[in-house]
């Protein structure tokens, strides 16, 4: 054993019991705040995105309908005032925030959108409502023709919502150290 190692064995730290207990409580508060924010912040961001998506879907207008025949049909049905994205609001009514489970030890995540395995009768201007369609699949196809999810995601990122939530979470963790 060299002199440095033997010197380290003799170093000790002493705390007053009350100071040590205050320190432990503060560390535990920071730990709990961090644990809570790690779960809360991603969910809050997903809820915020979901609300923005619903709002954009309700107010989105396009200069052109998907097709003149479709516009005529929607007008006859009394649904043209909703805009070309909306028919009976099956997509709008199923936009939600949901948890996405990950494999292994990874934490679960949250998303805003339409979860898989939710079905709705297919509504067609050609008639019939017998075929069930997965709403998430319809959303993917409709996104190619009439994008909404992608532009809303870009708007959410550019507007700095995520960063503002991150700053709030950091501040709550800092406040726990008291």
C-alpha positions as CSV (number, residue, x, y, z in Angstrom):
1,X,0.0,0.0,0.0
2,X,1.4,3.4,-1.0
3,X,1.3,6.4,1.3
4,X,-1.6,8.0,-0.7
5,X,-3.9,5.0,-0.3
6,X,-3.2,4.7,3.5
7,X,-3.9,8.5,3.8
8,X,-7.3,8.0,2.1
9,X,-8.3,5.3,4.6
10,X,-8.0,7.8,7.4
11,X,-10.2,10.5,5.8
12,X,-13.7,10.8,7.2
13,X,-16.7,13.1,6.9
14,X,-18.9,14.0,9.7
15,X,-22.4,15.5,9.5
16,X,-24.7,16.8,12.1
17,X,-27.6,14.4,12.2
18,X,-30.1,17.1,11.4
19,X,-28.0,18.3,8.5
20,X,-27.6,14.8,7.2
21,X,-31.4,14.2,7.4
22,X,-32.1,17.4,5.6
23,X,-29.7,16.5,2.9
24,X,-31.2,13.0,2.5
25,X,-34.7,14.5,2.3
26,X,-33.6,17.0,-0.4
27,X,-31.9,14.2,-2.4
28,X,-35.1,12.1,-2.2
29,X,-37.3,15.0,-3.3
30,X,-35.1,15.6,-6.3
31,X,-35.1,11.9,-7.1
32,X,-38.9,11.7,-6.9
33,X,-39.3,15.0,-8.9
34,X,-37.1,13.5,-11.6
35,X,-38.9,10.2,-11.6
36,X,-42.3,12.0,-11.9
37,X,-41.2,14.4,-14.6
38,X,-39.7,11.6,-16.7
39,X,-43.2,10.1,-16.8
40,X,-45.3,13.2,-16.8
41,X,-43.5,15.4,-19.4
42,X,-43.7,13.0,-22.4
43,X,-47.4,12.4,-21.6
44,X,-48.1,16.2,-21.3
45,X,-46.4,16.8,-24.6
46,X,-48.5,14.1,-26.3
47,X,-51.7,15.6,-24.9
48,X,-50.6,19.0,-26.1
49,X,-49.9,17.6,-29.5
50,X,-53.3,15.8,-29.6
51,X,-55.1,19.0,-28.7
52,X,-53.3,20.9,-31.5
53,X,-54.0,18.1,-34.0
54,X,-57.8,18.2,-33.1
55,X,-57.8,22.0,-33.4
56,X,-56.1,21.9,-36.8
57,X,-58.4,19.2,-38.1
58,X,-61.5,21.2,-37.1
59,X,-60.2,24.4,-38.7
60,X,-58.3,23.0,-41.7
61,X,-59.6,24.2,-45.0
62,X,-58.3,23.2,-48.5
63,X,-58.8,25.3,-51.6
64,X,-59.8,22.2,-53.5
65,X,-62.0,19.2,-52.6
66,X,-60.6,15.7,-53.1
67,X,-62.7,15.4,-56.2
68,X,-65.7,17.3,-57.7
69,X,-68.0,14.2,-57.3
70,X,-67.0,13.9,-53.6
71,X,-67.7,17.6,-53.0
72,X,-71.1,17.3,-54.7
73,X,-72.0,14.2,-52.6
74,X,-70.9,15.9,-49.4
75,X,-73.0,19.0,-50.3
76,X,-76.1,16.7,-51.0
77,X,-75.5,15.1,-47.6
78,X,-75.3,18.5,-45.9
79,X,-71.7,17.9,-44.8
80,X,-69.7,20.2,-47.1
81,X,-69.4,22.9,-44.5
82,X,-67.2,20.7,-42.4
83,X,-64.4,20.9,-44.9
84,X,-63.0,18.1,-47.0
85,X,-61.2,16.4,-44.1
86,X,-64.3,15.7,-42.1
87,X,-67.3,13.5,-42.9
88,X,-68.8,11.9,-39.8
89,X,-65.8,12.8,-37.6
90,X,-64.7,9.1,-37.0
91,X,-61.1,10.2,-37.4
92,X,-61.5,13.3,-35.3
93,X,-63.4,11.5,-32.5
94,X,-60.7,8.8,-32.2
95,X,-57.7,11.1,-32.0
96,X,-56.3,10.6,-28.5
97,X,-53.2,10.3,-26.4
98,X,-52.1,6.8,-25.8
99,X,-49.2,4.9,-24.3
100,X,-46.9,2.9,-26.5
101,X,-45.2,0.0,-24.7
102,X,-41.6,-0.7,-25.5
103,X,-39.8,-4.0,-25.1
104,X,-37.3,-4.9,-22.4
105,X,-36.3,-2.3,-19.9
106,X,-37.0,0.7,-22.1
107,X,-39.6,3.1,-20.7
108,X,-42.9,3.3,-22.4
109,X,-43.7,6.4,-24.5
110,X,-46.8,8.4,-25.3
111,X,-48.2,9.4,-28.7
112,X,-50.9,11.6,-30.0
113,X,-53.0,10.3,-32.9
114,X,-55.2,7.4,-33.6
115,X,-54.3,4.1,-32.0
116,X,-54.4,0.8,-34.0
117,X,-57.3,-1.6,-33.8
118,X,-60.1,1.0,-33.8
119,X,-62.6,0.3,-36.5
120,X,-65.3,2.3,-38.1
121,X,-67.8,1.5,-40.9
122,X,-66.5,2.6,-44.3
123,X,-68.6,5.5,-45.5
124,X,-68.6,5.9,-49.2
125,X,-70.3,8.2,-51.6
126,X,-71.0,5.0,-53.7
127,X,-73.1,3.6,-50.9
128,X,-72.9,0.9,-48.3
129,X,-71.5,0.8,-44.8
130,X,-70.8,-2.8,-44.5
131,X,-67.0,-2.8,-44.6
132,X,-65.2,-2.0,-41.4
133,X,-61.9,0.0,-41.9
134,X,-59.2,0.6,-39.3
135,X,-59.2,4.3,-38.7
136,X,-55.5,4.5,-38.2
137,X,-55.0,2.9,-41.6
138,X,-57.5,5.4,-43.2
139,X,-55.5,8.2,-41.5
140,X,-52.3,7.0,-43.1
141,X,-53.8,6.8,-46.6
142,X,-55.6,10.2,-46.1
143,X,-52.3,11.7,-45.0
144,X,-50.8,11.0,-48.4
145,X,-53.7,12.8,-50.1
146,X,-54.5,15.5,-47.6
147,X,-51.6,15.9,-45.1
148,X,-52.5,17.0,-41.6
149,X,-50.5,15.0,-39.1
150,X,-47.1,15.8,-40.6
151,X,-47.7,19.6,-40.9
152,X,-49.1,19.6,-37.3
153,X,-46.0,17.7,-36.1
154,X,-43.7,20.2,-37.8
155,X,-45.7,23.1,-36.4
156,X,-45.5,21.6,-32.9
157,X,-41.7,21.2,-33.2
158,X,-41.1,24.7,-34.7
159,X,-43.3,26.4,-32.1
160,X,-41.1,25.1,-29.3
161,X,-43.8,23.4,-27.3
162,X,-41.5,20.5,-26.5
163,X,-38.7,22.8,-25.3
164,X,-41.1,24.8,-23.2
165,X,-42.2,21.6,-21.5
166,X,-38.6,20.5,-20.9
167,X,-37.8,23.9,-19.3
168,X,-40.8,23.6,-17.0
169,X,-39.8,20.0,-16.0
170,X,-36.2,21.1,-15.3
171,X,-37.5,24.0,-13.1
172,X,-39.7,21.6,-11.1
173,X,-36.8,19.3,-10.5
174,X,-34.6,22.3,-9.4
175,X,-37.4,23.5,-7.1
176,X,-37.4,20.1,-5.4
177,X,-33.9,20.8,-4.0
178,X,-34.9,22.8,-0.9
